[in-house]
Amino acid sequence: MTGADELEELRRLMPPRASSNASDDWGRMRESQGRQFPSDCHASVGLPFLWKWLAGDPEEEDMTGEDELGALRQAMPPTAPSNASVDWDQFGRSWGKEFPSDYRQFIDVYGYGSIGNYLEVLKPEHEGTVSENSDMANETEVAREAWSWVRKAPELAEARPELIAWGGDASADLLCWDASDEDPGRWPVLVYSRDDGLWRRYDCGMVQFLVRVLRGGFDECPLGDLSLWGRESAVFLNRDEEERMWEAGLDPWTGEPDPYAGMFGD
């Protein structure tokens, strides 16, 4: 499609309701900025961007794994080294499958812990790990049990997923993968929303899911609370760092002295 074709199609979809309110001298613009402006800008604004927007083709869908992690690091800079050292080959063997590269990169960079004191990225555990904590192994069992009786959105009506939990939140939502595809790069995120008692599928990986939550990039918030929705940025504290700050008498989420420090013993 040529620039003229693009503009004509845009005019068809979005007919002008009045004459333009800009009468720029493009020669002077070029001289003042020291560069030539795109021809589509002369008539409207950057048409390729508008095409993606009108087509419902968000920028996030074109991201590579490295782009996704880079976007997340920009929105949520790591506050401490990762608190997880995972032998990914051994980890994968315990579950009988390789895990998505974006998840492995996330754990290697951030570790496990809390985003905004709301969303918890679970501790990576071998399948069958027995623990008192609600981390990957236990929450996976909870998710698989919930699948058997919780309602499903239409896109999941005939699904038979192989659920593995990677996160949860303060609204008691469960965040999982459907790990049934042999290619871990194709594992979608499945969310059990306790608010409306429904499983839904999001066709993206774990890191892109987090980026899109922070950007408000879904039709509606997939979580039971708007704490992170459309915030653009967030703070991640790995669990060790959060505990260290509590022990130092500081509220990890405000940096202020904890008024209850020392009141309840160790």
Contacts in CASP RR format, 6 or more apart in sequence:
PFRMAT RR
TARGET T0000
AUTHOR 0000-0000-0000
METHOD contacts of the structure
MODEL  1
MTGADELEELRRLMPPRASSNASDDWGRMRESQGRQFPSDCHASVGLPFL
WKWLAGDPEEEDMTGEDELGALRQAMPPTAPSNASVDWDQFGRSWGKEFP
SDYRQFIDVYGYGSIGNYLEVLKPEHEGTVSENSDMANETEVAREAWSWV
RKAPELAEARPELIAWGGDASADLLCWDASDEDPGRWPVLVYSRDDGLWR
RYDCGMVQFLVRVLRGGFDECPLGDLSLWGRESAVFLNRDEEERMWEAGL
DPWTGEPDPYAGMFGD
1 9 0 8 1.000
3 39 0 8 1.000
3 40 0 8 1.000
3 47 0 8 1.000
6 40 0 8 1.000
6 47 0 8 1.000
6 48 0 8 1.000
6 51 0 8 1.000
7 40 0 8 1.000
7 43 0 8 1.000
7 44 0 8 1.000
7 47 0 8 1.000
10 44 0 8 1.000
10 47 0 8 1.000
10 50 0 8 1.000
10 51 0 8 1.000
10 54 0 8 1.000
13 54 0 8 1.000
14 54 0 8 1.000
26 37 0 8 1.000
26 42 0 8 1.000
29 37 0 8 1.000
30 36 0 8 1.000
30 37 0 8 1.000
38 46 0 8 1.000
40 46 0 8 1.000
40 47 0 8 1.000
40 48 0 8 1.000
44 50 0 8 1.000
51 57 0 8 1.000
52 58 0 8 1.000
52 59 0 8 1.000
58 212 0 8 1.000
58 217 0 8 1.000
60 68 0 8 1.000
60 71 0 8 1.000
60 204 0 8 1.000
60 208 0 8 1.000
60 211 0 8 1.000
60 212 0 8 1.000
60 215 0 8 1.000
60 217 0 8 1.000
61 204 0 8 1.000
63 71 0 8 1.000
63 208 0 8 1.000
63 211 0 8 1.000
65 101 0 8 1.000
65 102 0 8 1.000
65 105 0 8 1.000
65 207 0 8 1.000
65 208 0 8 1.000
68 102 0 8 1.000
68 205 0 8 1.000
68 207 0 8 1.000
68 208 0 8 1.000
68 211 0 8 1.000
69 102 0 8 1.000
69 105 0 8 1.000
69 106 0 8 1.000
69 109 0 8 1.000
69 207 0 8 1.000
71 211 0 8 1.000
72 106 0 8 1.000
72 207 0 8 1.000
72 210 0 8 1.000
72 211 0 8 1.000
72 214 0 8 1.000
73 109 0 8 1.000
75 211 0 8 1.000
75 214 0 8 1.000
75 215 0 8 1.000
75 232 0 8 1.000
75 233 0 8 1.000
75 234 0 8 1.000
76 115 0 8 1.000
76 210 0 8 1.000
76 214 0 8 1.000
76 233 0 8 1.000
76 234 0 8 1.000
76 235 0 8 1.000
76 236 0 8 1.000
78 109 0 8 1.000
78 110 0 8 1.000
78 236 0 8 1.000
79 235 0 8 1.000
79 236 0 8 1.000
79 237 0 8 1.000
79 238 0 8 1.000
79 241 0 8 1.000
80 237 0 8 1.000
80 238 0 8 1.000
80 240 0 8 1.000
80 241 0 8 1.000
82 107 0 8 1.000
82 108 0 8 1.000
82 109 0 8 1.000
82 110 0 8 1.000
82 111 0 8 1.000
82 238 0 8 1.000
83 111 0 8 1.000
83 112 0 8 1.000
83 113 0 8 1.000
83 238 0 8 1.000
83 239 0 8 1.000
83 240 0 8 1.000
83 241 0 8 1.000
84 107 0 8 1.000
84 108 0 8 1.000
84 111 0 8 1.000
84 112 0 8 1.000
84 123 0 8 1.000
84 124 0 8 1.000
84 238 0 8 1.000
86 104 0 8 1.000
86 107 0 8 1.000
86 108 0 8 1.000
86 124 0 8 1.000
88 98 0 8 1.000
88 99 0 8 1.000
88 104 0 8 1.000
90 126 0 8 1.000
91 99 0 8 1.000
91 124 0 8 1.000
91 126 0 8 1.000
92 98 0 8 1.000
92 99 0 8 1.000
94 126 0 8 1.000
94 127 0 8 1.000
94 128 0 8 1.000
95 126 0 8 1.000
95 127 0 8 1.000
95 164 0 8 1.000
95 179 0 8 1.000
96 127 0 8 1.000
97 179 0 8 1.000
97 182 0 8 1.000
97 184 0 8 1.000
98 184 0 8 1.000
99 184 0 8 1.000
100 177 0 8 1.000
100 184 0 8 1.000
100 185 0 8 1.000
100 187 0 8 1.000
100 205 0 8 1.000
100 206 0 8 1.000
101 184 0 8 1.000
101 185 0 8 1.000
102 185 0 8 1.000
102 205 0 8 1.000
102 206 0 8 1.000
102 207 0 8 1.000
102 208 0 8 1.000
103 166 0 8 1.000
103 205 0 8 1.000
103 206 0 8 1.000
103 207 0 8 1.000
105 207 0 8 1.000
106 121 0 8 1.000
106 206 0 8 1.000
106 207 0 8 1.000
107 121 0 8 1.000
107 124 0 8 1.000
110 121 0 8 1.000
110 236 0 8 1.000
110 238 0 8 1.000
111 121 0 8 1.000
111 238 0 8 1.000
112 120 0 8 1.000
112 121 0 8 1.000
112 122 0 8 1.000
112 123 0 8 1.000
112 124 0 8 1.000
112 135 0 8 1.000
112 238 0 8 1.000
112 239 0 8 1.000
113 120 0 8 1.000
113 121 0 8 1.000
113 123 0 8 1.000
113 236 0 8 1.000
113 237 0 8 1.000
113 238 0 8 1.000
113 239 0 8 1.000
113 242 0 8 1.000
114 120 0 8 1.000
114 121 0 8 1.000
114 236 0 8 1.000
114 237 0 8 1.000
114 239 0 8 1.000
114 242 0 8 1.000
115 121 0 8 1.000
115 210 0 8 1.000
115 228 0 8 1.000
115 234 0 8 1.000
115 235 0 8 1.000
115 236 0 8 1.000
116 227 0 8 1.000
116 228 0 8 1.000
116 234 0 8 1.000
116 235 0 8 1.000
116 236 0 8 1.000
116 237 0 8 1.000
116 253 0 8 1.000
117 170 0 8 1.000
117 252 0 8 1.000
117 253 0 8 1.000
118 169 0 8 1.000
118 170 0 8 1.000
118 225 0 8 1.000
118 227 0 8 1.000
118 228 0 8 1.000
119 167 0 8 1.000
119 168 0 8 1.000
119 169 0 8 1.000
119 170 0 8 1.000
119 175 0 8 1.000
119 210 0 8 1.000
119 213 0 8 1.000
119 223 0 8 1.000
119 228 0 8 1.000
120 167 0 8 1.000
120 168 0 8 1.000
120 169 0 8 1.000
121 166 0 8 1.000
121 167 0 8 1.000
121 236 0 8 1.000
122 134 0 8 1.000
122 135 0 8 1.000
122 136 0 8 1.000
122 139 0 8 1.000
122 165 0 8 1.000
122 166 0 8 1.000
122 167 0 8 1.000
122 168 0 8 1.000
123 133 0 8 1.000
123 135 0 8 1.000
123 136 0 8 1.000
123 239 0 8 1.000
124 136 0 8 1.000
125 131 0 8 1.000
125 135 0 8 1.000
125 136 0 8 1.000
125 137 0 8 1.000
126 137 0 8 1.000
127 137 0 8 1.000
127 140 0 8 1.000
128 137 0 8 1.000
129 135 0 8 1.000
129 136 0 8 1.000
129 137 0 8 1.000
129 138 0 8 1.000
130 137 0 8 1.000
131 137 0 8 1.000
131 138 0 8 1.000
134 142 0 8 1.000
136 164 0 8 1.000
136 165 0 8 1.000
136 166 0 8 1.000
139 165 0 8 1.000
139 167 0 8 1.000
139 168 0 8 1.000
139 174 0 8 1.000
140 163 0 8 1.000
140 164 0 8 1.000
140 165 0 8 1.000
140 176 0 8 1.000
142 165 0 8 1.000
142 174 0 8 1.000
143 163 0 8 1.000
143 165 0 8 1.000
143 174 0 8 1.000
143 176 0 8 1.000
143 192 0 8 1.000
144 163 0 8 1.000
146 174 0 8 1.000
146 192 0 8 1.000
146 199 0 8 1.000
147 161 0 8 1.000
147 163 0 8 1.000
147 192 0 8 1.000
147 199 0 8 1.000
150 192 0 8 1.000
150 197 0 8 1.000
150 198 0 8 1.000
150 199 0 8 1.000
151 197 0 8 1.000
151 198 0 8 1.000
151 199 0 8 1.000
152 159 0 8 1.000
152 198 0 8 1.000
152 199 0 8 1.000
153 198 0 8 1.000
153 199 0 8 1.000
153 200 0 8 1.000
153 201 0 8 1.000
155 200 0 8 1.000
155 201 0 8 1.000
156 190 0 8 1.000
156 199 0 8 1.000
156 200 0 8 1.000
156 201 0 8 1.000
159 178 0 8 1.000
159 201 0 8 1.000
160 180 0 8 1.000
161 176 0 8 1.000
161 178 0 8 1.000
161 179 0 8 1.000
161 180 0 8 1.000
161 190 0 8 1.000
162 178 0 8 1.000
162 179 0 8 1.000
162 180 0 8 1.000
163 176 0 8 1.000
163 177 0 8 1.000
163 178 0 8 1.000
163 179 0 8 1.000
163 190 0 8 1.000
164 176 0 8 1.000
164 177 0 8 1.000
164 179 0 8 1.000
165 174 0 8 1.000
165 175 0 8 1.000
165 176 0 8 1.000
166 175 0 8 1.000
166 176 0 8 1.000
166 177 0 8 1.000
166 206 0 8 1.000
167 174 0 8 1.000
167 175 0 8 1.000
167 176 0 8 1.000
168 174 0 8 1.000
168 175 0 8 1.000
169 175 0 8 1.000
169 223 0 8 1.000
169 224 0 8 1.000
169 225 0 8 1.000
170 225 0 8 1.000
170 227 0 8 1.000
171 193 0 8 1.000
171 194 0 8 1.000
171 195 0 8 1.000
171 223 0 8 1.000
171 224 0 8 1.000
171 225 0 8 1.000
172 194 0 8 1.000
173 191 0 8 1.000
173 192 0 8 1.000
173 193 0 8 1.000
173 194 0 8 1.000
173 195 0 8 1.000
173 223 0 8 1.000
173 224 0 8 1.000
174 191 0 8 1.000
174 192 0 8 1.000
175 189 0 8 1.000
175 190 0 8 1.000
175 191 0 8 1.000
175 206 0 8 1.000
175 209 0 8 1.000
176 189 0 8 1.000
176 190 0 8 1.000
176 191 0 8 1.000
176 192 0 8 1.000
177 187 0 8 1.000
177 188 0 8 1.000
177 189 0 8 1.000
177 190 0 8 1.000
177 205 0 8 1.000
177 206 0 8 1.000
178 187 0 8 1.000
178 188 0 8 1.000
178 190 0 8 1.000
178 201 0 8 1.000
179 187 0 8 1.000
181 187 0 8 1.000
185 205 0 8 1.000
187 205 0 8 1.000
188 201 0 8 1.000
188 202 0 8 1.000
188 203 0 8 1.000
188 204 0 8 1.000
188 205 0 8 1.000
189 201 0 8 1.000
189 202 0 8 1.000
189 204 0 8 1.000
189 205 0 8 1.000
189 206 0 8 1.000
189 209 0 8 1.000
190 199 0 8 1.000
190 200 0 8 1.000
190 201 0 8 1.000
190 202 0 8 1.000
191 199 0 8 1.000
191 200 0 8 1.000
191 202 0 8 1.000
191 222 0 8 1.000
191 223 0 8 1.000
192 198 0 8 1.000
192 199 0 8 1.000
193 199 0 8 1.000
193 200 0 8 1.000
193 222 0 8 1.000
193 223 0 8 1.000
193 224 0 8 1.000
194 224 0 8 1.000
195 224 0 8 1.000
200 222 0 8 1.000
202 209 0 8 1.000
202 218 0 8 1.000
202 222 0 8 1.000
204 212 0 8 1.000
209 222 0 8 1.000
212 218 0 8 1.000
213 221 0 8 1.000
213 222 0 8 1.000
213 223 0 8 1.000
213 228 0 8 1.000
213 229 0 8 1.000
213 230 0 8 1.000
214 228 0 8 1.000
214 230 0 8 1.000
214 231 0 8 1.000
214 232 0 8 1.000
214 233 0 8 1.000
214 234 0 8 1.000
215 230 0 8 1.000
215 232 0 8 1.000
216 229 0 8 1.000
216 230 0 8 1.000
217 230 0 8 1.000
221 229 0 8 1.000
223 229 0 8 1.000
228 234 0 8 1.000
235 253 0 8 1.000
237 245 0 8 1.000
237 252 0 8 1.000
237 253 0 8 1.000
241 252 0 8 1.000
242 252 0 8 1.000
245 251 0 8 1.000
245 252 0 8 1.000
245 255 0 8 1.000
246 252 0 8 1.000
246 258 0 8 1.000
246 261 0 8 1.000
249 257 0 8 1.000
249 258 0 8 1.000
249 261 0 8 1.000
249 262 0 8 1.000
250 256 0 8 1.000
250 257 0 8 1.000
250 258 0 8 1.000
251 257 0 8 1.000
251 258 0 8 1.000
END
